[in-house]
Amino acid sequence: MTDPILALTGVTKSFGPIEILHGVDFALHPGEVHALIGENGAGKSTTMKILAGYLDPTGGQVTWQGKPMSFSGSEQAEDLGIIMIHQEFNLAEHLSVDQNVFLGRELRRGFLLDHKAMRAQTADLLGQLQCRVDPATPVNRISVPDKQMVEIAKALSRKARVLIMDEPTAVLTERETEVLFAQIERLRAEGVAILYTSHKLGEVKRIADRVTVLRDGTMVRSDLTADVSEDDMAAAMVGRELSDLFPPKPAHGAEPILEAQGITVPGVVHDASLTLHRGEVLGIGGLVGSGRTELAEAIAGLRPRSGTVRLKGQDLPANHVATAMRAGLVYLTEDRKGAGLLLDKTLRENLTLGQLDRFGSPLIDRKREEAALDSAIADFAIRAPERGMAVGDLSGGNQQKLLLAKTLLSDPQVVIIDEPTRGIDIGTKQQIYALIARLAAEGRSIIVISSEMPELIGLASRVVVMHAGRIVGELADAAVTEGNIVRLAMGLDGHEKDSAA
Amino acid sequence: MSMATTAPTRRPRVNLAVIAPIVALIVLILIGMALNPNFLSYANITNVLARSAFIGIIAIGMTFVITAGGLDLSVGSMAAFVAGLMILVMNMLTESMGGGLPVILIGIALALFTGLAAGFVNGILITRAGIEAFILTLGTMGIYRSLVTWLADGGTLSLGYEMRELYRPVYYDGILGISWPIIVFAVLAILGEIVMRHTAFGRHCAAIGSNEKVARYSSVAVLRVRLMTYVLLGTLVGIAVVMYVPRLGSASATTGLLWELEAIAAVIIGGTLLKGGFGRVWGTVVGVLILSLIGNLLNLTDFVSPYLNGAIQGVVIILAVVLQRNTGAAR
């Protein structure tokens, strides 16, 4: 085998006090497609960003062509030929396709831009990708798969020696995926080292020469793809022991509290129905982008939808969050910083924002607000160095606890919690799990949406799994296993067979 | 009980952005006292305050609009239009009804209602039709300015002599030697400060300006609160006009010219964030006073030409924004 062109040796990465990569060894060889797989939060993105110079490792060594390397930034990595295609597009929406492809490396003739040459070369690149987009079209007018193709064209136009692709096929149709694979095979033949991530294990099996599995920031196995089956990969991704991180599941009643029928959000959720019982913790599993969040937001009145939502026999209107909240249904967002908390405001202002009418009218009673904050700090063990500090300066765990306190302030009957523990440490996770169990024991009904399989299994007695906007299966009691959820979420089982299966 | 009480608490440091407007105001007053002994005279002070009342009343409303992440460029033209319409209708009524107090009361009611309606139109188009506030109010600014020019037929609309005499006291009289515009401005400023700091509406304005999505997810009626800020501003424009018309008794195409920019400048100098999310009415009042004192000082002294008024005001505005950026979100 050839020497690796780009490698990591014992690389660790910490964000603040939390280490999320623990000594990762990883090597990319010229002319090889190397798949990196793992659950959400396993450390794939961090690994890729270290390889592409976006992040510095906290410990360990990055090696470029056998020599230790420390990138000053992604620009230096790009100059060396290490190109990363991000999952979120990195395109200037108002510029045309060719302007995007040559952004920052515009071709010139004298002082002036050589539009003709750029347009011709872009057309040529898109032709190779069998993408029928006119290079003069502004990017905001082309479809999502076409944007992905433009990103790939952009990468191809640079002389890539290492190409890092973060779930490139997530938004592509089967035909487009085939075209992409043909390009990957061509680049491999030209000696480019390719790092490829995907949740679609069938694709990994097909295109990758070697597969490395990450779990919780640790490399669990690295094998030639020929030696592992798809089920082996899934097992390696999820196979971890459940500790007593989770409290025992309380028994729930049979009385239905929340009934959602035929929920459809155009383009993201199709005809999803579910029932939630009194005191029950129901899990919703599925990949990021499978429509879980959109389904929850539609139920909570945060999105336009069709279909009915009935809470204790009362119909809740679409797109009217205040009614849902008054009726006793609340939604805790996964986007803590973007939709959950006002980062520049104090704890008190955040806590009471949704419930100000309960704190006096017309004037807000400051004392009652302070009292509410006192009990929130005590009940949720929020640790704030200063009472009057801006919420943005709190740690992620304390922000999450405050968000929980804020969401639960209305004393709801039904709580939908989206990613209850994203980006927080294990100790706080345990506190939040205990809280969820306590809420259920009090007779409230909870829906937990999570990308972390152990979380779903540890908390929920029943799990529905979504794939591509549809509920593809429901698992209860003993059938709630990581393997079953992953298989459904990946589209391997269930009503909707994916071609990858 | 709580971690917050056991944790070591740092003494809150004096925030420069919080006190800067007050410091600037005090410095201006000291300079004024040093340069001209008449500066602190009763006549001069009441004159400055009464003149700043119009912009001040409008700037109170502007504080809410800007805090909620909006902007209204149309208030100057709106004031001119409301004033023109008010004068026109009062003159017509004087002919048919023969003048007297009822005509004045109808005129006042009309001014308040027209202001409210104009604010409602701005607000409804911004919130429901989703037009950018800057663009929409730029449009309505031109519309109202053009309407008042048309109403006045290119000239000046003047209130009839008899009505002017009857209406005059609303600007020139007062209680305890303080004229009505100053009293109204003070009362509205205090009310505005209370609404901003101690009511759900004020809190919601700040939340929407800070992060609209968070506000929506927290079941704040974002569109309604936004709309209300523009309605409030329009109504305050109406009140300002009620105070303004008796001063000169006329309205023309140049009435209220650049008031919108003065109001916005006062709001920003006062420490309200232009991008929204934090606002304070008392700061706006200080901002209004700073702007009028600069003009007054230049008139009282021959130190600097009064023609440089705009330049000095401009420097103050720029300084205020630089201070805001350096100290982050003020509170």
HADDOCK unambig.tbl for C-alpha pairs under 7 A between the chains (distance, minus, plus):
assign (segid A and resid 321 and name CA) (segid B and resid 219 and name CA) 5.58 0.50 0.50
assign (segid A and resid 322 and name CA) (segid B and resid 219 and name CA) 4.85 0.50 0.50
assign (segid A and resid 338 and name CA) (segid B and resid 213 and name CA) 6.97 0.50 0.50
assign (segid A and resid 338 and name CA) (segid B and resid 214 and name CA) 6.70 0.50 0.50
assign (segid A and resid 339 and name CA) (segid B and resid 213 and name CA) 5.17 0.50 0.50
assign (segid A and resid 339 and name CA) (segid B and resid 214 and name CA) 4.09 0.50 0.50
assign (segid A and resid 339 and name CA) (segid B and resid 217 and name CA) 6.36 0.50 0.50
assign (segid A and resid 340 and name CA) (segid B and resid 214 and name CA) 5.25 0.50 0.50
assign (segid A and resid 341 and name CA) (segid B and resid 214 and name CA) 6.04 0.50 0.50
assign (segid A and resid 342 and name CA) (segid B and resid 210 and name CA) 6.59 0.50 0.50
assign (segid A and resid 342 and name CA) (segid B and resid 211 and name CA) 6.40 0.50 0.50
assign (segid A and resid 342 and name CA) (segid B and resid 214 and name CA) 6.61 0.50 0.50
assign (segid A and resid 353 and name CA) (segid B and resid 218 and name CA) 6.55 0.50 0.50
assign (segid A and resid 354 and name CA) (segid B and resid 218 and name CA) 4.57 0.50 0.50
assign (segid A and resid 354 and name CA) (segid B and resid 219 and name CA) 5.73 0.50 0.50
assign (segid A and resid 354 and name CA) (segid B and resid 220 and name CA) 6.45 0.50 0.50
assign (segid A and resid 356 and name CA) (segid B and resid 200 and name CA) 5.85 0.50 0.50
assign (segid A and resid 357 and name CA) (segid B and resid 200 and name CA) 6.99 0.50 0.50
assign (segid A and resid 362 and name CA) (segid B and resid 199 and name CA) 5.91 0.50 0.50
assign (segid A and resid 363 and name CA) (segid B and resid 198 and name CA) 5.23 0.50 0.50
assign (segid A and resid 363 and name CA) (segid B and resid 199 and name CA) 4.72 0.50 0.50
assign (segid A and resid 364 and name CA) (segid B and resid 198 and name CA) 5.26 0.50 0.50
assign (segid A and resid 364 and name CA) (segid B and resid 199 and name CA) 5.32 0.50 0.50
assign (segid A and resid 364 and name CA) (segid B and resid 200 and name CA) 6.69 0.50 0.50
assign (segid A and resid 374 and name CA) (segid B and resid 2 and name CA) 6.69 0.50 0.50
assign (segid A and resid 377 and name CA) (segid B and resid 2 and name CA) 6.05 0.50 0.50
assign (segid A and resid 378 and name CA) (segid B and resid 1 and name CA) 6.56 0.50 0.50
assign (segid A and resid 378 and name CA) (segid B and resid 2 and name CA) 5.59 0.50 0.50
assign (segid A and resid 383 and name CA) (segid B and resid 3 and name CA) 5.78 0.50 0.50
assign (segid A and resid 383 and name CA) (segid B and resid 4 and name CA) 6.97 0.50 0.50
assign (segid A and resid 384 and name CA) (segid B and resid 3 and name CA) 6.79 0.50 0.50
assign (segid A and resid 384 and name CA) (segid B and resid 4 and name CA) 5.77 0.50 0.50
assign (segid A and resid 385 and name CA) (segid B and resid 4 and name CA) 5.85 0.50 0.50
assign (segid A and resid 385 and name CA) (segid B and resid 7 and name CA) 5.84 0.50 0.50
assign (segid A and resid 386 and name CA) (segid B and resid 4 and name CA) 5.79 0.50 0.50
assign (segid A and resid 386 and name CA) (segid B and resid 9 and name CA) 6.23 0.50 0.50
assign (segid A and resid 387 and name CA) (segid B and resid 4 and name CA) 5.82 0.50 0.50
